[in-house]
Amino acid sequence: MKRYVDILTSVGVTRGLLGPREPARIWSRHILNCAALCGLLPQGSEVIDIGSGAGLPGLVVAIARPDLRITLLEPMLRRTTFLGEVVEELGLSGRITVTRGRAEDCTGAHEIVTARAVARLPRLLEWTARLIAPGGRLLALKGDSARNEIDEAAPLLRASGLVADVVPVRAHPDAEATNVVTVARAPRVRRR
């Protein structure tokens, strides 16, 4: 993880992928925040990270959980170039794929869909609801607005047959809690 942090706080800042004030709080605000997802991911999962940016949370999760196969989906060329270089430098190319594209243009269903700082939940669901496989989940890292965003998304959740909840998680007992909005297909009710 240290090598990724070194790249992110040097080259990532120079290339505009991380703000100039962020290196000072890289661990508390970014790395531990993203690593908190690890406990919610089933062993050996296939994950698609929407709007990967500088690799948050996708690369953090990939480094912390070598059992996962991850696709980093990012629409901007300069970001996909950076991600590809980092994946190569860290020796992760065997299990991480970097794809340039947008969630709304993706096809197929995925076991786990992750997102951080992409959009408010209603918009995020418009882009990702169809990407969630039966039995799969969307895991969206959110701040204090998590519950309000679920309320805003209630009509879309119902119309899509999805249910959402807020799960507070921590990467470490001393770390700040992170709110993860989990979205899954609602169980089908059998009528008799």
Disulfide bonds with the S-S distance in Angstrom:
none
